[in-house]
Amino acid sequence: MKPEEIDRILAEKDDLVPSSGFTDAVMDAVRREAATPPPIPFPWKRAWPVVVAGAAALALVPAVVVIEAAAPSPLRVPPELGWIALAAAVTLVSIGFSWRAAKLRG
């Protein structure tokens, strides 16, 4: 487009009128949004202990590895068994928390 054409289009004083039903559709959407209940907040009070426990467990992993490497024990257990036991314990604890949460809701 040439600048003269743009100036001519912008200089026109036509009133903009919304299409029929536009205002009603917008107001219906506003009412519907206002009637929608707010989202359920995340239960941070229950989540923080789990987050802290997970961070503590992750922080202890390097310490356990260093201690095991520095001082081998006479009753040496293969490290895989320790990790398997840790995974089983974490699984059992998470299942316990899930059951407890389900019982509190039901």
Distance bins in CASP14 RR format, pairs under 12 A and 6 or more apart:
PFRMAT RR
TARGET T0000
AUTHOR 0000-0000-0000
RMODE 2
METHOD distances of the structure
MODEL  1
1 7 0 0 0 0 0 1 0 0 0 0 0
1 8 0 0 0 0 1 0 0 0 0 0 0
1 9 0 0 0 0 1 0 0 0 0 0 0
1 10 0 0 0 0 0 1 0 0 0 0 0
2 8 0 0 0 0 1 0 0 0 0 0 0
2 9 0 0 0 0 0 1 0 0 0 0 0
3 9 0 0 0 0 0 1 0 0 0 0 0
3 10 0 0 0 0 0 1 0 0 0 0 0
4 10 0 0 0 0 0 1 0 0 0 0 0
4 11 0 0 0 0 0 1 0 0 0 0 0
5 11 0 0 0 0 0 1 0 0 0 0 0
5 12 0 0 0 0 0 1 0 0 0 0 0
6 12 0 0 0 0 0 1 0 0 0 0 0
16 22 0 0 0 0 0 1 0 0 0 0 0
17 23 0 0 0 0 0 1 0 0 0 0 0
18 24 0 0 0 0 0 1 0 0 0 0 0
18 25 0 0 0 0 1 0 0 0 0 0 0
18 26 0 0 0 0 1 0 0 0 0 0 0
18 27 0 0 0 0 0 1 0 0 0 0 0
19 25 0 0 0 0 1 0 0 0 0 0 0
19 26 0 0 0 0 0 1 0 0 0 0 0
21 27 0 0 0 0 1 0 0 0 0 0 0
21 28 0 0 0 0 1 0 0 0 0 0 0
21 29 0 0 0 0 0 1 0 0 0 0 0
22 28 0 0 0 0 0 1 0 0 0 0 0
22 29 0 0 0 0 0 1 0 0 0 0 0
23 29 0 0 0 0 0 1 0 0 0 0 0
23 30 0 0 0 0 0 1 0 0 0 0 0
24 30 0 0 0 0 0 1 0 0 0 0 0
24 31 0 0 0 0 0 1 0 0 0 0 0
25 31 0 0 0 0 0 1 0 0 0 0 0
25 32 0 0 0 0 0 1 0 0 0 0 0
26 32 0 0 0 0 0 1 0 0 0 0 0
26 33 0 0 0 0 0 1 0 0 0 0 0
27 33 0 0 0 0 0 1 0 0 0 0 0
27 34 0 0 0 0 0 1 0 0 0 0 0
28 34 0 0 0 0 0 1 0 0 0 0 0
28 35 0 0 0 0 0 1 0 0 0 0 0
29 35 0 0 0 0 0 1 0 0 0 0 0
29 36 0 0 0 0 0 1 0 0 0 0 0
30 36 0 0 0 0 0 1 0 0 0 0 0
41 47 0 0 0 0 0 1 0 0 0 0 0
42 48 0 0 0 0 0 1 0 0 0 0 0
42 51 0 0 0 0 0 1 0 0 0 0 0
43 49 0 0 0 0 0 1 0 0 0 0 0
43 50 0 0 0 0 0 1 0 0 0 0 0
43 51 0 0 0 0 0 1 0 0 0 0 0
43 97 0 0 0 0 0 1 0 0 0 0 0
43 101 0 0 0 0 1 0 0 0 0 0 0
43 104 0 0 0 0 0 1 0 0 0 0 0
43 105 0 0 0 0 0 1 0 0 0 0 0
44 50 0 0 0 0 0 1 0 0 0 0 0
44 51 0 0 0 0 1 0 0 0 0 0 0
44 52 0 0 0 0 0 1 0 0 0 0 0
45 51 0 0 0 0 0 1 0 0 0 0 0
46 52 0 0 0 0 0 1 0 0 0 0 0
46 97 0 0 0 0 1 0 0 0 0 0 0
46 98 0 0 0 0 0 1 0 0 0 0 0
46 100 0 0 0 0 1 0 0 0 0 0 0
46 101 1 0 0 1 0 0 0 0 0 0 0
46 104 0 0 0 0 1 0 0 0 0 0 0
46 105 0 0 0 0 0 1 0 0 0 0 0
47 53 0 0 0 0 0 1 0 0 0 0 0
47 54 0 0 0 0 0 1 0 0 0 0 0
47 97 0 0 0 0 0 1 0 0 0 0 0
47 101 0 0 0 0 0 1 0 0 0 0 0
48 54 0 0 0 0 0 1 0 0 0 0 0
48 55 0 0 0 0 0 1 0 0 0 0 0
49 55 0 0 0 0 0 1 0 0 0 0 0
49 56 0 0 0 0 0 1 0 0 0 0 0
49 93 0 0 0 0 0 1 0 0 0 0 0
49 97 0 0 0 0 1 0 0 0 0 0 0
50 56 0 0 0 0 0 1 0 0 0 0 0
50 57 0 0 0 0 0 1 0 0 0 0 0
50 90 0 0 0 0 0 1 0 0 0 0 0
50 93 0 0 0 0 1 0 0 0 0 0 0
50 94 0 0 0 0 1 0 0 0 0 0 0
50 96 0 0 0 0 0 1 0 0 0 0 0
50 97 1 0 0 1 0 0 0 0 0 0 0
50 98 0 0 0 0 0 1 0 0 0 0 0
50 100 0 0 0 0 0 1 0 0 0 0 0
50 101 0 0 0 0 0 1 0 0 0 0 0
51 57 0 0 0 0 0 1 0 0 0 0 0
51 58 0 0 0 0 0 1 0 0 0 0 0
52 58 0 0 0 0 0 1 0 0 0 0 0
52 59 0 0 0 0 0 1 0 0 0 0 0
53 59 0 0 0 0 0 1 0 0 0 0 0
53 60 0 0 0 0 0 1 0 0 0 0 0
53 89 0 0 0 0 0 1 0 0 0 0 0
53 90 0 0 0 0 1 0 0 0 0 0 0
53 93 0 0 0 0 1 0 0 0 0 0 0
53 94 0 0 0 0 0 1 0 0 0 0 0
53 97 0 0 0 0 0 1 0 0 0 0 0
54 60 0 0 0 0 1 0 0 0 0 0 0
54 61 0 0 0 0 0 1 0 0 0 0 0
54 86 0 0 0 0 0 1 0 0 0 0 0
54 90 0 0 0 0 1 0 0 0 0 0 0
54 93 0 0 0 0 0 1 0 0 0 0 0
54 94 0 0 0 0 0 1 0 0 0 0 0
55 61 0 0 0 0 0 1 0 0 0 0 0
56 63 0 0 0 0 0 1 0 0 0 0 0
57 63 0 0 0 0 0 1 0 0 0 0 0
57 64 0 0 0 0 1 0 0 0 0 0 0
57 86 1 0 0 1 0 0 0 0 0 0 0
57 87 0 0 0 0 0 1 0 0 0 0 0
57 89 0 0 0 0 1 0 0 0 0 0 0
57 90 1 0 0 1 0 0 0 0 0 0 0
57 93 0 0 0 0 0 1 0 0 0 0 0
58 64 0 0 0 0 0 1 0 0 0 0 0
58 86 0 0 0 0 0 1 0 0 0 0 0
58 90 0 0 0 0 0 1 0 0 0 0 0
59 65 0 0 0 0 0 1 0 0 0 0 0
60 66 0 0 0 0 0 1 0 0 0 0 0
60 67 0 0 0 0 1 0 0 0 0 0 0
60 68 0 0 0 0 0 1 0 0 0 0 0
60 86 0 0 0 0 0 1 0 0 0 0 0
61 67 0 0 0 0 0 1 0 0 0 0 0
61 68 0 0 0 0 0 1 0 0 0 0 0
61 79 0 0 0 0 0 1 0 0 0 0 0
61 82 0 0 0 0 0 1 0 0 0 0 0
61 83 0 0 0 0 1 0 0 0 0 0 0
61 86 0 0 0 0 1 0 0 0 0 0 0
62 68 0 0 0 0 0 1 0 0 0 0 0
62 69 0 0 0 0 0 1 0 0 0 0 0
63 69 0 0 0 0 0 1 0 0 0 0 0
63 70 0 0 0 0 0 1 0 0 0 0 0
64 70 0 0 0 0 0 1 0 0 0 0 0
64 71 0 0 0 0 0 1 0 0 0 0 0
64 79 0 0 0 0 1 0 0 0 0 0 0
64 82 0 0 0 0 1 0 0 0 0 0 0
64 83 0 0 0 0 0 1 0 0 0 0 0
64 86 0 0 0 0 1 0 0 0 0 0 0
65 79 0 0 0 0 1 0 0 0 0 0 0
65 82 0 0 0 0 0 1 0 0 0 0 0
65 83 0 0 0 0 0 1 0 0 0 0 0
67 73 0 0 0 0 1 0 0 0 0 0 0
67 79 0 0 0 0 0 1 0 0 0 0 0
68 76 0 0 0 0 1 0 0 0 0 0 0
68 77 0 0 0 0 1 0 0 0 0 0 0
68 78 0 0 0 0 0 1 0 0 0 0 0
68 79 1 0 0 1 0 0 0 0 0 0 0
68 82 0 0 0 0 1 0 0 0 0 0 0
68 83 0 0 0 0 0 1 0 0 0 0 0
69 76 0 0 0 0 0 1 0 0 0 0 0
69 79 0 0 0 0 1 0 0 0 0 0 0
72 79 0 0 0 0 0 1 0 0 0 0 0
73 79 0 0 0 0 0 1 0 0 0 0 0
75 81 0 0 0 0 0 1 0 0 0 0 0
76 82 0 0 0 0 0 1 0 0 0 0 0
77 83 0 0 0 0 0 1 0 0 0 0 0
77 84 0 0 0 0 0 1 0 0 0 0 0
77 85 0 0 0 0 1 0 0 0 0 0 0
78 84 0 0 0 0 1 0 0 0 0 0 0
78 85 0 0 0 0 0 1 0 0 0 0 0
79 85 0 0 0 0 0 1 0 0 0 0 0
79 86 0 0 0 0 0 1 0 0 0 0 0
80 86 0 0 0 0 0 1 0 0 0 0 0
80 87 0 0 0 0 0 1 0 0 0 0 0
81 87 0 0 0 0 0 1 0 0 0 0 0
81 88 0 0 0 0 0 1 0 0 0 0 0
82 88 0 0 0 0 1 0 0 0 0 0 0
82 89 0 0 0 0 1 0 0 0 0 0 0
82 90 0 0 0 0 0 1 0 0 0 0 0
83 89 0 0 0 0 0 1 0 0 0 0 0
83 90 0 0 0 0 0 1 0 0 0 0 0
84 90 0 0 0 0 0 1 0 0 0 0 0
84 91 0 0 0 0 0 1 0 0 0 0 0
85 91 0 0 0 0 0 1 0 0 0 0 0
85 92 0 0 0 0 0 1 0 0 0 0 0
86 92 0 0 0 0 0 1 0 0 0 0 0
86 93 0 0 0 0 0 1 0 0 0 0 0
87 93 0 0 0 0 0 1 0 0 0 0 0
87 94 0 0 0 0 0 1 0 0 0 0 0
88 94 0 0 0 0 0 1 0 0 0 0 0
88 95 0 0 0 0 0 1 0 0 0 0 0
89 95 0 0 0 0 0 1 0 0 0 0 0
89 96 0 0 0 0 0 1 0 0 0 0 0
90 96 0 0 0 0 0 1 0 0 0 0 0
90 97 0 0 0 0 0 1 0 0 0 0 0
91 97 0 0 0 0 0 1 0 0 0 0 0
91 98 0 0 0 0 0 1 0 0 0 0 0
92 98 0 0 0 0 0 1 0 0 0 0 0
92 99 0 0 0 0 0 1 0 0 0 0 0
93 99 0 0 0 0 0 1 0 0 0 0 0
93 100 0 0 0 0 0 1 0 0 0 0 0
94 100 0 0 0 0 0 1 0 0 0 0 0
94 101 0 0 0 0 0 1 0 0 0 0 0
95 101 0 0 0 0 0 1 0 0 0 0 0
95 102 0 0 0 0 0 1 0 0 0 0 0
96 102 0 0 0 0 1 0 0 0 0 0 0
96 103 0 0 0 0 1 0 0 0 0 0 0
96 104 0 0 0 0 0 1 0 0 0 0 0
97 103 0 0 0 0 0 1 0 0 0 0 0
97 104 0 0 0 0 0 1 0 0 0 0 0
98 104 0 0 0 0 0 1 0 0 0 0 0
98 105 0 0 0 0 0 1 0 0 0 0 0
99 105 0 0 0 0 0 1 0 0 0 0 0
99 106 0 0 0 0 0 1 0 0 0 0 0
100 106 0 0 0 0 0 1 0 0 0 0 0
END
